[in-house]
Amino acid sequence: MLPDHGSYALVFRVNRRVKVNVGSLGDVIVEAGSWTYVGSGMGQGSSGLRGRLGRHLKSAREGTERPHWHIDHLLSQVRPEVEGAWIMEGDRECELAAALADMVPGIRGFGCSDCHCETHLFRAGIAETAEAVRRVGGGTFLPTPTLERWVSQL
């Protein structure tokens, strides 16, 4: 059974190089290819894992009128193909970001305004993210169709 609260790594694919306005961070260049965004959902309802990931899926599919987080801006403007997400118990967001930072480059300042990490957005696909997840204790990968069903159970 998957946790209601914990950390996640959302893996998505961007089809072309784009410049995205990311709110307070300003404009960033996102290269074509696979990316991983690391986050957490430690609250109840929309602040839990299902709520956060459901919001990301909707933003990637339809956009959002009121982007709140850096990732909302990126997903809404780029509309990438979500490949799936790793789900992990506990608050391991920054630990996972550190593991990915040791392996792959990221976009400085993205998604980490509430912590001391350099970034929470990495140029990483499923394989690299799987290795980082393994390094911090493991998790469960949900491909997009399974992820969509799971988040709809909110």
N, C-alpha and C positions, 0 to 999 in steps of 0.2 A: 504494500500500500504506500502511496506517495504522501509526503508530508503536506500539511496545509500552510506551514510556515517554513521558510528556509531561504536558500540562495539558488540562483539559476544562472545559466549561460545560454543566451539566445544566439543561435547561429543563423546567419542569413547571407544571401548572395546579392551583390550589387552588379547589375549588367553593364554599366558604363561608368567612366570617371565622371564625378559630379562635384559641384561646389554647392554646399548646403549652409544656409544660415541657421545656426544652432543657438538662437536666443542670446543669452549673456556671454556665451563663448565666442560669438561672432561667426564669420565664415570659415568653414573647414573644407578641405578637399578630401573626398572619399574615392579611392581608386576602385576600379572594377575588380570583382573577386569576392572571396568569402571573408566575412567579418563575424566577430563574436562580441556581444555586449554582456557584461557581467552585472547582475543586480541582485536584489533580495526582496522578499515579501514577508515581513515579520509580523504584520498586523492581521486584522480580521477583515473578512469580506474583500472589498476592492483593494485593500492594502496587503492582502495575503498573496501567496504564490499564484493562485488561479486568477485573482483579480489583476495583478500586475502583468502576467503573461497574456491574459485575455486582452488587456488594453494594448499591449504591443502588437498582437496579431491583428486587432482591429485597425490600429494606426497604419500598419504595413499594407493592409487590404483596402481601407477606405480613407485614410487620413484622419486627422482630428482637428476640430475647430479651435480648441484651446490646448495647445501643447504646453505641458508643465515641465517635463524633464528634457534633457538634451536628446535622449533617444526618441522622444515623441516627435521632435523637430525632424530628425533624420528619417525615421520611418515614414512620416507623413509626406515628406517632400520627395523621397526616393522611391517609395513603394517597392521594397526589395522582395525577393522570394525567400520566405522563411523556410529554412531546412529542418528546424526542430530546436529543442532545448534540452539541456542537462538540468536535472532537478536534484538538489542536495539538501539534506537536513542541516539545520543550524545556520548560524550567521557566519558563512565562510566567504562572503563576497570579496573582501579585501585580500584574503588568503589566496583565493582563486585568481584575482587580478595580479597578484605578485607572481604566482606560478606562470601565468601567461606572459607577463612582462619579461620573465627570464628567458622566454622562448621566441617571442615574436614582437614586431613593432606595434605601436598603437598610436592613437591621436591624443596628444598631450592635453590634459585638462578635461577630457570628455567624460561626463557622467560621474565625476568624483568630487563635486563641490562640497560634499558633506563628510569627506574623509581626507587622509593624507596620501592617497595613492596618486600615481602620476596619470593614470587613465583607467577607464573601465571599458574601453572600446579597442579591440585588437584585430589585426589583420590575420585572422586564424579561421580555419575551417573545422569540420567535424573531427578530423584526426588529431590536429594539434590541441583542440579543446578537450578531447577525450584524454589525452596524456596529462594535461594540466589538472583535470578533474581527478584522475587517478592519483596524482601527486598529493592532492589535498584530502584524500580519503574516500573518493568514489562518489558515484551518483547514478542516476537513471536517465538514459537518453530517450526522449519521446520525439519521434519524427512528426512532422507537422500534422498529418491527419489524426494521429493519436493525441497530440497536444491539444488540438482544437476540441476534440471530444472531452478531454479531461478538464479544460478550462470552462467548458459549457456546463459543468456540474456544480458551478458556484451557487 
